[in-house]
């Protein structure tokens, strides 16, 4: 975890614009991100590499 924190802190954000779908689903009285782990991975890749693949 320490290595990841250091690499993220040193990383530069990509200047390329990327669209990522955010799917929400109802969960009792609140909304929840559907496939939240996959979404977080796509967001990370988009932010740091400029791709959502």
Secondary structure as a PSIPRED ss2 file (coil, helix, strand):
# PSIPRED VFORMAT (PSIPRED V4.0)

   1 X C   1.000  0.000  0.000
   2 X H   0.000  1.000  0.000
   3 X H   0.000  1.000  0.000
   4 X H   0.000  1.000  0.000
   5 X H   0.000  1.000  0.000
   6 X H   0.000  1.000  0.000
   7 X H   0.000  1.000  0.000
   8 X H   0.000  1.000  0.000
   9 X H   0.000  1.000  0.000
  10 X H   0.000  1.000  0.000
  11 X C   1.000  0.000  0.000
  12 X C   1.000  0.000  0.000
  13 X C   1.000  0.000  0.000
  14 X C   1.000  0.000  0.000
  15 X C   1.000  0.000  0.000
  16 X C   1.000  0.000  0.000
  17 X C   1.000  0.000  0.000
  18 X C   1.000  0.000  0.000
  19 X C   1.000  0.000  0.000
  20 X C   1.000  0.000  0.000
  21 X C   1.000  0.000  0.000
  22 X C   1.000  0.000  0.000
  23 X C   1.000  0.000  0.000
  24 X E   0.000  0.000  1.000
  25 X E   0.000  0.000  1.000
  26 X E   0.000  0.000  1.000
  27 X E   0.000  0.000  1.000
  28 X C   1.000  0.000  0.000
  29 X C   1.000  0.000  0.000
  30 X E   0.000  0.000  1.000
  31 X E   0.000  0.000  1.000
  32 X E   0.000  0.000  1.000
  33 X E   0.000  0.000  1.000
  34 X C   1.000  0.000  0.000
  35 X C   1.000  0.000  0.000
  36 X H   0.000  1.000  0.000
  37 X H   0.000  1.000  0.000
  38 X H   0.000  1.000  0.000
  39 X H   0.000  1.000  0.000
  40 X H   0.000  1.000  0.000
  41 X H   0.000  1.000  0.000
  42 X H   0.000  1.000  0.000
  43 X H   0.000  1.000  0.000
  44 X H   0.000  1.000  0.000
  45 X H   0.000  1.000  0.000
  46 X H   0.000  1.000  0.000
  47 X H   0.000  1.000  0.000
  48 X H   0.000  1.000  0.000
  49 X H   0.000  1.000  0.000
  50 X C   1.000  0.000  0.000
  51 X C   1.000  0.000  0.000
  52 X C   1.000  0.000  0.000
  53 X C   1.000  0.000  0.000
